[in-house]
Amino acid sequence: MGQLSGMTGFGRAERSDDTGTASVEARSVNGKGLDLRLRLAPGLDRLESEVRNRVKARFSRGSVSLNVVFAEPEGASSLHIDRERLLALAEAGRDLVERGLAEKPRVDGLLALKGVIVTEETDPDEERLAAIDALVLAAVDEALDGLEAARREEGASLKALLLAHVEEIERLRARAAGHAATQPGAIRDRIKAKFDELLPQGLDEDRLVQEAAALAVRADVREELDRLAAHVESARSLIGEGSPVGRKLDFLSQEFNREANTLCSKSADRELTDLGLALKAAIDQVREQVQNVE
Protein backbone atom coordinates (compact mmCIF):
# COMPACT_ATOMS: atom_id res chain seq x y z
CA MET A 1 0.00 0.00 0.00
CA GLY A 2 1.34 3.41 -0.95
CA GLN A 3 1.16 6.56 1.11
CA LEU A 4 -0.85 9.60 0.16
CA SER A 5 0.85 12.96 0.53
CA GLY A 6 -0.72 16.34 0.93
CA MET A 7 0.78 19.54 -0.39
CA THR A 8 0.89 21.66 2.77
CA GLY A 9 3.77 21.48 5.21
CA PHE A 10 6.85 23.01 6.78
CA GLY A 11 10.38 21.82 7.48
CA ARG A 12 13.39 23.51 9.06
CA ALA A 13 17.01 22.53 9.58
CA GLU A 14 20.25 24.05 10.87
CA ARG A 15 23.70 22.55 10.41
CA SER A 16 27.00 23.93 11.74
CA ASP A 17 30.68 23.07 11.49
CA ASP A 18 33.94 24.98 11.29
CA THR A 19 32.97 26.40 7.89
CA GLY A 20 29.90 28.18 9.28
CA THR A 21 26.16 27.66 9.90
CA ALA A 22 23.57 26.76 7.27
CA SER A 23 19.88 27.37 8.03
CA VAL A 24 17.10 26.22 5.72
CA GLU A 25 13.33 26.68 5.84
CA ALA A 26 11.04 24.79 3.44
CA ARG A 27 7.32 25.48 3.08
CA SER A 28 4.69 24.28 0.63
CA VAL A 29 1.05 24.89 -0.18
CA ASN A 30 -1.35 23.53 -2.80
CA GLY A 31 -0.49 23.90 -6.48
CA LYS A 32 -1.59 22.37 -9.77
CA GLY A 33 2.01 21.54 -10.66
CA LEU A 34 5.39 21.89 -8.95
CA ASP A 35 6.31 25.54 -8.48
CA LEU A 36 9.60 26.16 -6.66
CA ARG A 37 10.56 29.54 -5.25
CA LEU A 38 14.18 29.47 -4.11
CA ARG A 39 16.05 32.09 -2.09
CA LEU A 40 19.75 31.44 -1.67
CA ALA A 41 22.13 33.43 0.50
CA PRO A 42 24.67 35.57 -1.41
CA GLY A 43 27.50 33.43 -2.68
CA LEU A 44 25.44 30.23 -2.90
CA ASP A 45 24.07 30.73 -6.42
CA ARG A 46 26.26 27.86 -7.59
CA LEU A 47 23.97 25.47 -5.69
CA GLU A 48 20.70 26.55 -7.31
CA SER A 49 20.54 23.77 -9.89
CA GLU A 50 21.39 21.05 -7.37
CA VAL A 51 18.83 22.29 -4.84
CA ARG A 52 16.12 22.42 -7.51
CA ASN A 53 16.92 18.86 -8.55
CA ARG A 54 16.64 17.64 -4.96
CA VAL A 55 13.22 19.25 -4.57
CA LYS A 56 11.99 17.77 -7.88
CA ALA A 57 13.19 14.32 -6.83
CA ARG A 58 10.89 14.41 -3.79
CA PHE A 59 7.78 16.31 -4.88
CA SER A 60 5.63 16.38 -8.00
CA ARG A 61 3.00 18.96 -6.99
CA GLY A 62 2.74 21.98 -4.74
CA SER A 63 4.05 25.50 -4.46
CA VAL A 64 7.34 25.05 -2.58
CA SER A 65 9.34 27.91 -1.04
CA LEU A 66 12.90 27.31 0.10
CA ASN A 67 14.99 29.88 2.01
CA VAL A 68 18.69 29.04 2.43
CA VAL A 69 20.92 31.14 4.72
CA PHE A 70 24.64 30.66 5.39
CA ALA A 71 26.67 32.51 8.02
CA GLU A 72 30.44 32.49 8.24
CA PRO A 73 31.94 31.76 11.67
CA GLU A 74 33.25 34.68 13.74
CA GLY A 75 36.71 35.68 12.61
CA ALA A 76 36.19 34.57 9.04
CA SER A 77 35.92 38.23 8.07
CA SER A 78 37.52 41.33 9.54
CA LEU A 79 36.36 44.92 9.82
CA HIS A 80 38.45 48.06 9.39
CA ILE A 81 37.81 51.77 9.02
CA ASP A 82 38.54 53.44 5.71
CA ARG A 83 40.37 56.40 7.28
CA GLU A 84 40.81 58.26 4.04
CA ARG A 85 37.07 58.18 3.37
CA LEU A 86 36.33 59.15 6.98
CA LEU A 87 38.65 62.21 6.80
CA ALA A 88 37.29 63.18 3.39
CA LEU A 89 33.71 63.16 4.72
CA ALA A 90 34.74 65.22 7.76
CA GLU A 91 36.56 67.72 5.54
CA ALA A 92 33.61 67.95 3.14
CA GLY A 93 31.39 69.17 5.98
CA ARG A 94 33.90 71.61 7.52
CA ASP A 95 32.70 74.59 5.48
CA LEU A 96 29.07 74.04 6.50
CA VAL A 97 30.10 73.83 10.16
CA GLU A 98 32.15 77.04 10.00
CA ARG A 99 29.23 78.88 8.38
CA GLY A 100 26.88 77.68 11.11
CA LEU A 101 24.76 75.65 8.71
CA ALA A 102 25.55 72.31 10.33
CA GLU A 103 26.68 70.94 13.66
CA LYS A 104 30.13 69.56 14.10
CA PRO A 105 30.00 65.88 13.04
CA ARG A 106 30.35 63.20 15.65
CA VAL A 107 32.60 60.21 15.06
CA ASP A 108 29.76 57.69 15.58
CA GLY A 109 27.71 59.53 12.98
CA LEU A 110 30.56 59.44 10.46
CA LEU A 111 31.14 55.74 11.12
CA ALA A 112 27.51 55.01 10.25
CA LEU A 113 27.96 56.43 6.75
CA LYS A 114 28.15 53.95 3.92
CA GLY A 115 31.64 52.85 2.99
CA VAL A 116 33.39 54.07 6.12
CA ILE A 117 33.46 50.61 7.76
CA VAL A 118 34.74 47.99 5.33
CA THR A 119 34.40 44.22 5.65
CA GLU A 120 37.26 42.16 4.33
CA GLU A 121 36.47 38.55 3.59
CA THR A 122 39.00 35.90 2.88
CA ASP A 123 38.57 34.17 -0.43
CA PRO A 124 37.72 30.51 0.26
CA ASP A 125 39.70 27.85 -1.55
CA GLU A 126 38.11 24.99 -3.49
CA GLU A 127 38.31 22.64 -0.51
CA ARG A 128 36.51 25.13 1.74
CA LEU A 129 33.87 25.78 -0.94
CA ALA A 130 33.23 22.04 -1.21
CA ALA A 131 32.84 21.80 2.57
CA ILE A 132 30.39 24.72 2.59
CA ASP A 133 28.39 23.15 -0.24
CA ALA A 134 28.21 19.82 1.59
CA LEU A 135 27.03 21.56 4.78
CA VAL A 136 24.35 23.58 2.97
CA LEU A 137 23.05 20.59 1.00
CA ALA A 138 22.87 18.48 4.16
CA ALA A 139 20.71 21.19 5.73
CA VAL A 140 18.56 21.35 2.59
CA ASP A 141 18.01 17.58 2.72
CA GLU A 142 17.08 17.71 6.40
CA ALA A 143 14.58 20.53 5.84
CA LEU A 144 13.07 18.65 2.91
CA ASP A 145 12.81 15.55 5.12
CA GLY A 146 10.73 17.58 7.56
CA LEU A 147 8.57 19.02 4.79
CA GLU A 148 8.01 15.57 3.30
CA ALA A 149 7.04 14.14 6.71
CA ALA A 150 4.54 16.98 7.24
CA ARG A 151 2.99 16.41 3.82
CA ARG A 152 2.68 12.67 4.48
CA GLU A 153 1.01 13.37 7.82
CA GLU A 154 -1.53 15.51 5.98
CA GLY A 155 -1.87 12.73 3.42
CA ALA A 156 -2.79 10.20 6.12
CA SER A 157 -5.66 12.45 7.22
CA LEU A 158 -6.75 12.95 3.61
CA LYS A 159 -6.75 9.20 3.02
CA ALA A 160 -9.16 8.59 5.90
CA LEU A 161 -11.47 11.37 4.70
CA LEU A 162 -11.45 10.22 1.08
CA LEU A 163 -12.16 6.59 1.96
CA ALA A 164 -15.08 7.70 4.14
CA HIS A 165 -16.53 9.78 1.30
CA VAL A 166 -16.06 6.95 -1.21
CA GLU A 167 -17.83 4.58 1.19
CA GLU A 168 -20.74 7.03 1.38
CA ILE A 169 -20.88 7.16 -2.43
CA GLU A 170 -20.99 3.37 -2.55
CA ARG A 171 -23.80 3.28 0.05
CA LEU A 172 -25.89 5.82 -1.85
CA ARG A 173 -25.25 4.05 -5.14
CA ALA A 174 -26.52 0.78 -3.64
CA ARG A 175 -29.69 2.50 -2.41
CA ALA A 176 -30.20 4.09 -5.83
CA ALA A 177 -29.74 0.72 -7.51
CA GLY A 178 -32.39 -0.84 -5.27
CA HIS A 179 -34.78 1.97 -5.94
CA ALA A 180 -34.11 2.04 -9.69
CA ALA A 181 -35.20 -1.60 -9.92
CA THR A 182 -38.75 -0.51 -9.01
CA GLN A 183 -38.88 2.31 -11.57
CA PRO A 184 -40.56 0.44 -14.50
CA GLY A 185 -43.57 -0.52 -12.35
CA ALA A 186 -43.73 2.96 -10.82
CA ILE A 187 -43.62 4.53 -14.27
CA ARG A 188 -46.44 2.27 -15.47
CA ASP A 189 -48.59 3.12 -12.45
CA ARG A 190 -48.06 6.85 -12.92
CA ILE A 191 -48.92 6.70 -16.64
CA LYS A 192 -52.07 4.69 -15.90
CA ALA A 193 -53.13 7.13 -13.18
CA LYS A 194 -52.58 10.09 -15.48
CA PHE A 195 -54.50 8.56 -18.37
CA ASP A 196 -57.31 7.45 -16.03
CA GLU A 197 -57.56 11.07 -14.98
CA LEU A 198 -57.50 12.44 -18.51
CA LEU A 199 -59.39 9.61 -20.21
CA PRO A 200 -62.16 8.32 -17.91
CA GLN A 201 -63.02 5.65 -20.47
CA GLY A 202 -59.62 4.11 -19.80
CA LEU A 203 -56.56 3.26 -21.86
CA ASP A 204 -55.86 0.16 -23.86
CA GLU A 205 -53.63 -2.13 -21.83
CA ASP A 206 -51.25 -2.78 -24.73
CA ARG A 207 -50.86 0.94 -25.33
CA LEU A 208 -50.21 1.48 -21.64
CA VAL A 209 -47.47 -1.16 -21.65
CA GLN A 210 -45.87 0.39 -24.73
CA GLU A 211 -45.85 3.90 -23.25
CA ALA A 212 -44.50 2.66 -19.94
CA ALA A 213 -41.78 0.62 -21.66
CA ALA A 214 -40.65 3.58 -23.80
CA LEU A 215 -40.44 5.88 -20.78
CA ALA A 216 -38.69 3.23 -18.70
CA VAL A 217 -35.98 2.87 -21.37
CA ARG A 218 -35.36 6.60 -21.33
CA ALA A 219 -35.26 6.57 -17.53
CA ASP A 220 -33.00 3.51 -17.24
CA VAL A 221 -30.06 4.42 -14.97
CA ARG A 222 -28.45 0.99 -14.71
CA GLU A 223 -25.47 1.99 -16.88
CA GLU A 224 -24.81 5.06 -14.72
CA LEU A 225 -25.04 2.96 -11.57
CA ASP A 226 -22.68 0.35 -13.01
CA ARG A 227 -20.15 3.05 -13.93
CA LEU A 228 -20.44 4.55 -10.45
CA ALA A 229 -19.63 1.13 -8.98
CA ALA A 230 -16.56 0.89 -11.24
CA HIS A 231 -15.47 4.39 -10.24
CA VAL A 232 -15.73 3.45 -6.57
CA GLU A 233 -13.32 0.56 -7.13
CA SER A 234 -10.95 2.80 -9.13
CA ALA A 235 -10.97 5.42 -6.37
CA ARG A 236 -10.08 2.86 -3.71
CA SER A 237 -7.31 1.47 -5.90
CA LEU A 238 -5.79 4.92 -6.51
CA ILE A 239 -5.99 5.89 -2.84
CA GLY A 240 -4.26 2.63 -1.95
CA GLU A 241 -1.62 3.22 -4.62
CA GLY A 242 -0.40 6.39 -2.92
CA SER A 243 0.95 9.67 -4.26
CA PRO A 244 1.38 11.06 -6.79
CA VAL A 245 -2.24 10.34 -7.73
CA GLY A 246 -3.84 13.73 -7.11
CA ARG A 247 -4.43 14.51 -10.78
CA LYS A 248 -5.92 11.07 -11.44
CA LEU A 249 -8.25 11.37 -8.46
CA ASP A 250 -9.31 14.82 -9.63
CA PHE A 251 -10.19 13.43 -13.07
CA LEU A 252 -12.03 10.49 -11.49
CA SER A 253 -14.10 12.82 -9.31
CA GLN A 254 -15.24 14.59 -12.49
CA GLU A 255 -16.35 11.23 -13.89
CA PHE A 256 -18.23 10.53 -10.65
CA ASN A 257 -20.01 13.85 -11.01
CA ARG A 258 -20.94 13.22 -14.63
CA GLU A 259 -22.71 9.95 -13.75
CA ALA A 260 -24.52 11.55 -10.80
CA ASN A 261 -25.73 14.39 -13.02
CA THR A 262 -27.05 11.93 -15.61
CA LEU A 263 -28.77 9.88 -12.91
CA CYS A 264 -30.58 13.00 -11.66
CA SER A 265 -31.64 13.99 -15.17
CA LYS A 266 -33.05 10.51 -15.87
CA SER A 267 -34.73 10.09 -12.52
CA ALA A 268 -38.43 9.32 -12.78
CA ASP A 269 -39.34 10.09 -9.15
CA ARG A 270 -38.46 12.27 -6.20
CA GLU A 271 -36.73 9.62 -4.09
CA LEU A 272 -34.25 8.68 -6.80
CA THR A 273 -33.62 12.37 -7.47
CA ASP A 274 -32.89 12.92 -3.78
CA LEU A 275 -30.41 10.03 -3.84
CA GLY A 276 -28.77 11.53 -6.90
CA LEU A 277 -28.42 14.89 -5.14
CA ALA A 278 -26.95 13.17 -2.07
CA LEU A 279 -24.47 11.46 -4.39
CA LYS A 280 -23.48 14.82 -5.86
CA ALA A 281 -22.91 16.22 -2.36
CA ALA A 282 -20.64 13.28 -1.43
CA ILE A 283 -18.77 13.61 -4.72
CA ASP A 284 -18.23 17.32 -4.08
CA GLN A 285 -16.60 16.37 -0.78
CA VAL A 286 -14.24 14.07 -2.66
CA ARG A 287 -13.40 16.77 -5.21
CA GLU A 288 -12.68 19.26 -2.42
CA GLN A 289 -10.27 16.93 -0.61
CA VAL A 290 -8.59 15.74 -3.81
CA GLN A 291 -7.35 19.31 -4.41
CA ASN A 292 -5.03 18.80 -1.42
CA VAL A 293 -3.52 15.51 -2.64
CA GLU A 294 -0.12 15.40 -4.31
C-alpha positions as CSV (number, residue, x, y, z in Angstrom):
1,M,0.0,0.0,0.0
2,G,1.3,3.4,-1.0
3,Q,1.2,6.6,1.1
4,L,-0.9,9.6,0.2
5,S,0.8,13.0,0.5
6,G,-0.7,16.3,0.9
7,M,0.8,19.5,-0.4
8,T,0.9,21.7,2.8
9,G,3.8,21.5,5.2
10,F,6.9,23.0,6.8
11,G,10.4,21.8,7.5
12,R,13.4,23.5,9.1
13,A,17.0,22.5,9.6
14,E,20.3,24.0,10.9
15,R,23.7,22.5,10.4
16,S,27.0,23.9,11.7
17,D,30.7,23.1,11.5
18,D,33.9,25.0,11.3
19,T,33.0,26.4,7.9
20,G,29.9,28.2,9.3
21,T,26.2,27.7,9.9
22,A,23.6,26.8,7.3
23,S,19.9,27.4,8.0
24,V,17.1,26.2,5.7
25,E,13.3,26.7,5.8
26,A,11.0,24.8,3.4
27,R,7.3,25.5,3.1
28,S,4.7,24.3,0.6
29,V,1.0,24.9,-0.2
30,N,-1.3,23.5,-2.8
31,G,-0.5,23.9,-6.5
32,K,-1.6,22.4,-9.8
33,G,2.0,21.5,-10.7
34,L,5.4,21.9,-9.0
35,D,6.3,25.5,-8.5
36,L,9.6,26.2,-6.7
37,R,10.6,29.5,-5.2
38,L,14.2,29.5,-4.1
39,R,16.0,32.1,-2.1
40,L,19.8,31.4,-1.7
41,A,22.1,33.4,0.5
42,P,24.7,35.6,-1.4
43,G,27.5,33.4,-2.7
44,L,25.4,30.2,-2.9
45,D,24.1,30.7,-6.4
46,R,26.3,27.9,-7.6
47,L,24.0,25.5,-5.7
48,E,20.7,26.5,-7.3
49,S,20.5,23.8,-9.9
50,E,21.4,21.0,-7.4
51,V,18.8,22.3,-4.8
52,R,16.1,22.4,-7.5
53,N,16.9,18.9,-8.6
54,R,16.6,17.6,-5.0
55,V,13.2,19.2,-4.6
56,K,12.0,17.8,-7.9
57,A,13.2,14.3,-6.8
58,R,10.9,14.4,-3.8
59,F,7.8,16.3,-4.9
60,S,5.6,16.4,-8.0
61,R,3.0,19.0,-7.0
62,G,2.7,22.0,-4.7
63,S,4.1,25.5,-4.5
64,V,7.3,25.1,-2.6
65,S,9.3,27.9,-1.0
66,L,12.9,27.3,0.1
67,N,15.0,29.9,2.0
68,V,18.7,29.0,2.4
69,V,20.9,31.1,4.7
70,F,24.6,30.7,5.4
71,A,26.7,32.5,8.0
72,E,30.4,32.5,8.2
73,P,31.9,31.8,11.7
74,E,33.3,34.7,13.7
75,G,36.7,35.7,12.6
76,A,36.2,34.6,9.0
77,S,35.9,38.2,8.1
78,S,37.5,41.3,9.5
79,L,36.4,44.9,9.8
80,H,38.5,48.1,9.4
81,I,37.8,51.8,9.0
82,D,38.5,53.4,5.7
83,R,40.4,56.4,7.3
84,E,40.8,58.3,4.0
85,R,37.1,58.2,3.4
86,L,36.3,59.2,7.0
87,L,38.7,62.2,6.8
88,A,37.3,63.2,3.4
89,L,33.7,63.2,4.7
90,A,34.7,65.2,7.8
91,E,36.6,67.7,5.5
92,A,33.6,68.0,3.1
93,G,31.4,69.2,6.0
94,R,33.9,71.6,7.5
95,D,32.7,74.6,5.5
96,L,29.1,74.0,6.5
97,V,30.1,73.8,10.2
98,E,32.2,77.0,10.0
99,R,29.2,78.9,8.4
100,G,26.9,77.7,11.1
101,L,24.8,75.6,8.7
102,A,25.5,72.3,10.3
103,E,26.7,70.9,13.7
104,K,30.1,69.6,14.1
105,P,30.0,65.9,13.0
106,R,30.4,63.2,15.7
107,V,32.6,60.2,15.1
108,D,29.8,57.7,15.6
109,G,27.7,59.5,13.0
110,L,30.6,59.4,10.5
111,L,31.1,55.7,11.1
112,A,27.5,55.0,10.3
113,L,28.0,56.4,6.8
114,K,28.2,53.9,3.9
115,G,31.6,52.8,3.0
116,V,33.4,54.1,6.1
117,I,33.5,50.6,7.8
118,V,34.7,48.0,5.3
119,T,34.4,44.2,5.7
120,E,37.3,42.2,4.3
121,E,36.5,38.6,3.6
122,T,39.0,35.9,2.9
123,D,38.6,34.2,-0.4
124,P,37.7,30.5,0.3
125,D,39.7,27.9,-1.6
126,E,38.1,25.0,-3.5
127,E,38.3,22.6,-0.5
128,R,36.5,25.1,1.7
129,L,33.9,25.8,-0.9
130,A,33.2,22.0,-1.2
131,A,32.8,21.8,2.6
132,I,30.4,24.7,2.6
133,D,28.4,23.1,-0.2
134,A,28.2,19.8,1.6
135,L,27.0,21.6,4.8
136,V,24.4,23.6,3.0
137,L,23.0,20.6,1.0
138,A,22.9,18.5,4.2
139,A,20.7,21.2,5.7
140,V,18.6,21.3,2.6
141,D,18.0,17.6,2.7
142,E,17.1,17.7,6.4
143,A,14.6,20.5,5.8
144,L,13.1,18.6,2.9
145,D,12.8,15.5,5.1
146,G,10.7,17.6,7.6
147,L,8.6,19.0,4.8
148,E,8.0,15.6,3.3
149,A,7.0,14.1,6.7
150,A,4.5,17.0,7.2
151,R,3.0,16.4,3.8
152,R,2.7,12.7,4.5
153,E,1.0,13.4,7.8
154,E,-1.5,15.5,6.0
155,G,-1.9,12.7,3.4
156,A,-2.8,10.2,6.1
157,S,-5.7,12.4,7.2
158,L,-6.7,13.0,3.6
159,K,-6.8,9.2,3.0
160,A,-9.2,8.6,5.9
161,L,-11.5,11.4,4.7
162,L,-11.4,10.2,1.1
163,L,-12.2,6.6,2.0
164,A,-15.1,7.7,4.1
165,H,-16.5,9.8,1.3
166,V,-16.1,6.9,-1.2
167,E,-17.8,4.6,1.2
168,E,-20.7,7.0,1.4
169,I,-20.9,7.2,-2.4
170,E,-21.0,3.4,-2.5
171,R,-23.8,3.3,0.1
172,L,-25.9,5.8,-1.8
173,R,-25.3,4.0,-5.1
174,A,-26.5,0.8,-3.6
175,R,-29.7,2.5,-2.4
176,A,-30.2,4.1,-5.8
177,A,-29.7,0.7,-7.5
178,G,-32.4,-0.8,-5.3
179,H,-34.8,2.0,-5.9
180,A,-34.1,2.0,-9.7
181,A,-35.2,-1.6,-9.9
182,T,-38.7,-0.5,-9.0
183,Q,-38.9,2.3,-11.6
184,P,-40.6,0.4,-14.5
185,G,-43.6,-0.5,-12.4
186,A,-43.7,3.0,-10.8
187,I,-43.6,4.5,-14.3
188,R,-46.4,2.3,-15.5
189,D,-48.6,3.1,-12.4
190,R,-48.1,6.9,-12.9
191,I,-48.9,6.7,-16.6
192,K,-52.1,4.7,-15.9
193,A,-53.1,7.1,-13.2
194,K,-52.6,10.1,-15.5
195,F,-54.5,8.6,-18.4
196,D,-57.3,7.4,-16.0
197,E,-57.6,11.1,-15.0
198,L,-57.5,12.4,-18.5
199,L,-59.4,9.6,-20.2
200,P,-62.2,8.3,-17.9
201,Q,-63.0,5.6,-20.5
202,G,-59.6,4.1,-19.8
203,L,-56.6,3.3,-21.9
204,D,-55.9,0.2,-23.9
205,E,-53.6,-2.1,-21.8
206,D,-51.2,-2.8,-24.7
207,R,-50.9,0.9,-25.3
208,L,-50.2,1.5,-21.6
209,V,-47.5,-1.2,-21.6
210,Q,-45.9,0.4,-24.7
211,E,-45.9,3.9,-23.3
212,A,-44.5,2.7,-19.9
213,A,-41.8,0.6,-21.7
214,A,-40.6,3.6,-23.8
215,L,-40.4,5.9,-20.8
216,A,-38.7,3.2,-18.7
217,V,-36.0,2.9,-21.4
218,R,-35.4,6.6,-21.3
219,A,-35.3,6.6,-17.5
220,D,-33.0,3.5,-17.2
221,V,-30.1,4.4,-15.0
222,R,-28.4,1.0,-14.7
223,E,-25.5,2.0,-16.9
224,E,-24.8,5.1,-14.7
225,L,-25.0,3.0,-11.6
226,D,-22.7,0.4,-13.0
227,R,-20.2,3.0,-13.9
228,L,-20.4,4.5,-10.4
229,A,-19.6,1.1,-9.0
230,A,-16.6,0.9,-11.2
231,H,-15.5,4.4,-10.2
232,V,-15.7,3.4,-6.6
233,E,-13.3,0.6,-7.1
234,S,-11.0,2.8,-9.1
235,A,-11.0,5.4,-6.4
236,R,-10.1,2.9,-3.7
237,S,-7.3,1.5,-5.9
238,L,-5.8,4.9,-6.5
239,I,-6.0,5.9,-2.8
240,G,-4.3,2.6,-2.0
241,E,-1.6,3.2,-4.6
242,G,-0.4,6.4,-2.9
243,S,0.9,9.7,-4.3
244,P,1.4,11.1,-6.8
245,V,-2.2,10.3,-7.7
246,G,-3.8,13.7,-7.1
247,R,-4.4,14.5,-10.8
248,K,-5.9,11.1,-11.4
249,L,-8.3,11.4,-8.5
250,D,-9.3,14.8,-9.6
251,F,-10.2,13.4,-13.1
252,L,-12.0,10.5,-11.5
253,S,-14.1,12.8,-9.3
254,Q,-15.2,14.6,-12.5
255,E,-16.3,11.2,-13.9
256,F,-18.2,10.5,-10.7
257,N,-20.0,13.9,-11.0
258,R,-20.9,13.2,-14.6
259,E,-22.7,10.0,-13.7
260,A,-24.5,11.6,-10.8
261,N,-25.7,14.4,-13.0
262,T,-27.1,11.9,-15.6
263,L,-28.8,9.9,-12.9
264,C,-30.6,13.0,-11.7
265,S,-31.6,14.0,-15.2
266,K,-33.0,10.5,-15.9
267,S,-34.7,10.1,-12.5
268,A,-38.4,9.3,-12.8
269,D,-39.3,10.1,-9.2
270,R,-38.5,12.3,-6.2
271,E,-36.7,9.6,-4.1
272,L,-34.3,8.7,-6.8
273,T,-33.6,12.4,-7.5
274,D,-32.9,12.9,-3.8
275,L,-30.4,10.0,-3.8
276,G,-28.8,11.5,-6.9
277,L,-28.4,14.9,-5.1
278,A,-27.0,13.2,-2.1
279,L,-24.5,11.5,-4.4
280,K,-23.5,14.8,-5.9
281,A,-22.9,16.2,-2.4
282,A,-20.6,13.3,-1.4
283,I,-18.8,13.6,-4.7
284,D,-18.2,17.3,-4.1
285,Q,-16.6,16.4,-0.8
286,V,-14.2,14.1,-2.7
287,R,-13.4,16.8,-5.2
288,E,-12.7,19.3,-2.4
289,Q,-10.3,16.9,-0.6
290,V,-8.6,15.7,-3.8
291,Q,-7.4,19.3,-4.4
292,N,-5.0,18.8,-1.4
293,V,-3.5,15.5,-2.6
294,E,-0.1,15.4,-4.3
